[in-house]
Amino acid sequence: MQSIADFDTYIPSSVETLLEPEEWKRLQQEHEAALSPILDPYLDNRSRQVKDPVLDFLFEYYHFRPSHLRRWSPGIRSALSGDGSDWPEISELTLKKNLAFLDPHRFPENRKESADWILELLEKSSGQKPSFGCFGMHEWAMVYRAGEVRHNQLPLRMKKEELAEFVESRPLVCTHFDAFRFFTHQARPLNKFELNRETFIENEQPGCIHTNMDLYKWGFKMYPWISSEIIRKAFLLAIEARKIDMQASPYDLRDKGLDPIRIETEKGREIYLNEQRSIYDKSIPVRQQLIEEYRGLVMSRES
């Protein structure tokens, strides 16, 4: 097995590992094998216009196509060796002799500010104490006393007046601006926190279901510089988080295989709290790996 030092050519300091052809091709195949059981039936259903409240959200709201998710990238910490006949289809790859790697010094100038902002967000939210007990009320606040329900193709689990009475009976403690911005005009004053784009980072905290779902977004935002391994991990976590999000919502999605978590009951709130804590626990290593990859990208591009 060759070491990086064996190659008499420029290799950026960010590269920590040299992957032989059989190794990086195996990682490519494992990436595809992990995603195909999810993406293949989803794309088949989509071709037949069958809606999926979980995956539709992840691909439509986050604007990262299934075909892009399938593409494998080693990120900046690994260099690939090979004869050059079948490098991954990544236009940003730097090719030197029998090596291929992503050079942080070629990181686009117009993306540097975004990378810095995302790293700050991830680091600050990671250091915050996780807050639980919102019970997924953000989805209810999005339809509270609305003239027209946001997802009007989905049936509600209760009458609109009953829904409004429930929202008014519970505190709204949403900390995530990208959920809060979809609250109805009448629901916004009910929230404990006044959220806006300028204070986005200050209010993010790692117990939030949507904050943990967003780890997927922060991963793919810097593809291919962030590895497909962590993007895939964040995507799988986002699926779990979105399912809980929809189960706790006021919508009746039993025909989609999503039994409701009835947060309007004490038992339902207990179930939601346990699920929220489980997502938080699973998010910890994902967030940490994402932070490490962003730090490597930000630091090595300037070295």
N, C-alpha and C positions, 0 to 999 in steps of 0.2 A: 504493500500500500504506500503510495507516494505521500509526501508531506508538502505543504505549501512552499516550504523553503527549497524544495527541489526544482522549482520553476524559476528560470532566469528571465523573469519578466515582471512588469509592474503589477502588483496586486494591492488593492486598498487595505488599509489597516483594519477596516471593519470586518474583513473576512477572517473567521475563526476556524472554519472547517472546510476541508477539501472532500467533495463527494465524488467517488468513482462512478462510472456510468451505471453499473448494476445497482448501486445504492440510490442514486437520484431518480433513476427510472422506476425503482421499486416505490419510492416515496410518491412519485407521480401517479402510479397505479393505485396506491393506497388512498390517495386523495380522491380519485375518480370512484373507487369502490365504496368509499364512505358516503359520497354524495349521490351516486346514481339511484339507489333505492328511494331517495327522496325526490330527486329532480325528474326522473323518468316518468313516474306516474303523475306528477304534478303537471308536466308539460303535455302529457297525453290528455289529462282532464281539461287543461286550458285550451287545447285545440278544439275541444268539444264544448267550450264555453261553460265548463263546470267551475263554479266559484269555490275558492278555498280561503276562509277568513284569516287563516294563519299565514300561509305562504304568499297569498296575494299581497298582503300587507308588507311582508318582508321584501318583495321584489318591486312593488309599485311605490310604496312610501320611501324606501331607501334607494331606489333607482340603481340597483346593481343587478345586471341581467344574470340569469342562470348560466348562460354561456361564459360569462366573465368569471363567475364563481368557480366554474369547472377548471379554468386555467390554473396551472400550477406554477408557482414562483418560489424559489429558494429564499427570497429576501436578501438582505445585504450581508448576512453573516456566513453564507456558504458560497463557495466557488464550485463549479462543475467541471469535471474533466471529461474528455471525449474526443472523438475524431471530427466533430463538427457536422456530422451528417443529420443529426436529429435533435438539435438543441430545442429547448422549449420555445414556443412562439411568443417571445417577449422582445419587443422592438428595443427596449432600453438596455438589453444585455450588451456588455462590453466583451469583445472576443479577442483573446490574446493567445496565439499559438494554439495549444490544445485545451485552453481554459475558457470558461464563460462565467461572468459574474456581473453583479450590479454595482456600479461605482458611485458611491454617494456624492462624489465631486461633480457628477453629471446630473444630480438631482435638479429638477427644473426650478429656476429662480422664482417663478410665479406661484410655486407651491410651498415655499419655505415658511411664509407667515402662517399658513394653515397648519403646517406640521408643528410649529412652535406652539400655536394656540391649543391644538389637540393634546400635545404632551402636557401642557400646563393643566388642562382640564382633567386629564387622567390622573396626574399626580395629586392634584388638590382633592378630587373626589375620593381617591383612594385613602387619603389621610383623614377624611371626615368620619365621624361616628355614624354607623348605619342607623337609619330611622325606619321603624316598622309601624304598622298600624294605620296606614292610609286605606287599607282594605279595597284597593282598586276603585275607589270612588270617582276617579277622573273620568272613566267611561260614562258614569251616570251624570256627571256634571256636563258632559258634552251634549246630552239630550234633555237636560233639565229645562222645563217650560219652553222647549223649542217649538216654533211653529211648524217646522219640518224636521224630522229626524234625520241625522247626518247619514246613517246607513239605512235608508228607507226601504231597501230590499230585504232587510232582516226583521223578523217579527220580534216585538218586545215581550218580556216575560210577565209584564203587568201593565195595567192601564196607566196612561200618562199622569193622571192625578195622583194615583198611588205612588208612582215613581217620584213625583215631585215632593210628596209628603215624606218619603223615605230620605231623600237628599236633605231636606230641611231638618230632619231629625238627627243627622250625623254631622260631625265636624269634617270640613274639607281641609286637608293638610298636604296638598300636592306641593312637591318641591321641584318638579321638572317642568321647565318652561315650555318645551315642545309638546307636552300634554295640555298644560294650562292654556295655551294659546287657542286651543279648540273648545274651551269651555264656552257655553252660551253666555251671552251678555249678562243674563240674570244670575248665572252661577259664579262669575268672577269675584264679586264682592263677598261671597261666602267663604272664599279660600283664606286660610290663615295667613298665607304669605303672598305678598305683592310681587309677582314674578315678571321679569322682562328680559329682553335679549342682553342688555348690558350687565345684568347680574347673574347670567346663566351659570358661570363657573362657580360663583360663591354659593349658589343654592344646590348644586348637584351633590348627591350623597349616595353611597354605594348600596344602600338597602332598597333603593327604588327599582321597581320592575322595569321601567322604561329606560333608566340609566344603564341597567345591565343589558337590556336589549340593544342599546346603542353601541355597545362594545363592538358589535358586528359592523356598524357604520364606521366607527373610527378605525377599524382594521382595513376595510376595503377602500377607504378614502385615499390611502397612500399605496394601493396596489400599483406596481409589483414590488415596491421597496419594502413593504411589510410582507412577511412570508404567508403563503397560502395555508400553512399549518395553523397559524393562529387565527386567520380569517375563518377557516373552517370550524375551529373550536368555538369561535364567537357566534358563528351562524347557527350551530347546533344548540348553543345556549339560548340564542334569540328565539328559536322555535319553541323551546320549553317555556320561556317567559311569555311569549305571545299567546300560547295556549291558555296559560293561567289568566292572562289579561282578558281573554275572550270568555273564559268560563265564569269569571267574576263580573262580567259586564251585564247590563240589563237585557241583552239580547238572548233569544231562545235559539241555541245552536245545536240542539240535540240531534237534528238530522245530519249534522256535520261531524258527529261523533264526539261532541264537546258537551259533556254533562255539566250543568250549571253548578258553580260554587255560590251558594245562596248567601251572599254577604248581608242580606237583609235579616239573617238569623244569627244568633249567637254561635251556633255550631258552624255555620258557613264562614263566619269571621275567623273562627279558630282554624279552620282548614286553610283559609287564605293566608293567614299569618305563618303557618307552618310551611306552606309552599313558597312564600316570599323569602323566608329565611333559608330555605333550601337553595333557591336561585342565587341568593347572596353568597352562600358558601361555595357554590360552584363557580361563581364569578371571580373569586379571589385569585386563583392561579391564572385565569384568562386575562384579567386586568393586569396582573403583574408581568406576564410575558409580553403583553402589548406595550406596556410602559418601557420594558427593557429594549424592545425593538425600536420604539420611537426614540429613546435616548441614544441608541446606537446610531440611528439615522441622523439625528440633529447634531450630535457631537462629531461624528466622523466626517460629515460633509464639510466641516470647518477646519479639520485637522490638516 
